[in-house]
Amino acid sequence: MTARIYQRPKNAMQSGKARTQEWVLEFEQSEARRADPLMGWTGSGDTQAQVSLPFPSKEAAQEYAARYGIAARVQATPPKTLKIQAYADNFR
């Protein structure tokens, strides 16, 4: 049972930074998804892949994984880049 710990990215549809400071522990899939022959929906018998646990910090998520014997890898957060631009730059 392996998991990944990452910081939740900002949603493309939001302008604010709500819930971007929390860290998430998600279990990786242990079996492949397969298509249902009748409806064509994809699914698997792996219920751990549906679990997503939020934590206030990376250390709290790592402590939880260590306490329960979960092999977890931390995914680095990409650096935030800001494009500072004035409205007048659109007309240059």
N, C-alpha and C positions, 0 to 999 in steps of 0.2 A: 504494500500500500504506500504509494508515493504521493506527494502533494507539492504544490508550488505556492509560494508566498509572494504576493506582489501588491503594489500600491494601486488603488483603483484609479484609472485614468479619467479625465474629464470627458463627459459625453459631448459629442459633436453638436447636439441640439441645445446645450445649455450654455449660458453666458457666464454664470457664476462658478464658484468653486466648491459647491456643496458636495460632501462625501468624498472629496478627493484626498483628504488627509488620512483616511482610514486604510488599513492594510487588510488583505483578504487571503485566507487559506482555502484553496480549492484542491480537491483530489483529482488526480489524473485518471483517465479512463483505463481500466484494466482489460477490457475486451472490446473488440471492434463493433461498430454499429452495423446493423444490417437492415435491409428494407423489408417491410412487411409484405408478403405476397398478395394479400387481398387489397389493402388500401394504399400501399406504396410509401407509408410513413416510415421514417428511420427510427430505430430504437435499439436498446440493448438491455441485458439483464443486470447491468452494473448500476446499482443505486447510489454508490459512493460518488459518482460523477455529478450527481445532483446537489451535493452538499457544498455550500459556500459559507464560510464562517468569517464575519468581520471582526477586526481587532483594532484598538486605538493606536497601536504602535507595532513596529516590526519585531521588537524584542518580545512583546506579549505573544505574538503569533509563533515565534520560534520556541518560546517557553512551553506553549501549549503542545506543539509538535514533539518536543523532547519529553514532556511529561507522559504522553500517550504512545511513545515509541513510533512516531510517524516520520519516515524519511522525507524531509522537506528540503527543497532548494529555493533560495531567494532569487527572484527575478529583479534585476536592477531597474530602478526607475530612470527613464530617459531624461536628460536635462531639459528644462523648460526654456524655450527660446521665445522672446518677445520681439515682434516686428513693430518698432516705434515709428509711427507714420502720422503726419499731420494731414488734415483734409486738403490743404493747399497743395500737397505733393501730387494729388490726382491731376492737377492742371499744369504740370511742368513738362 
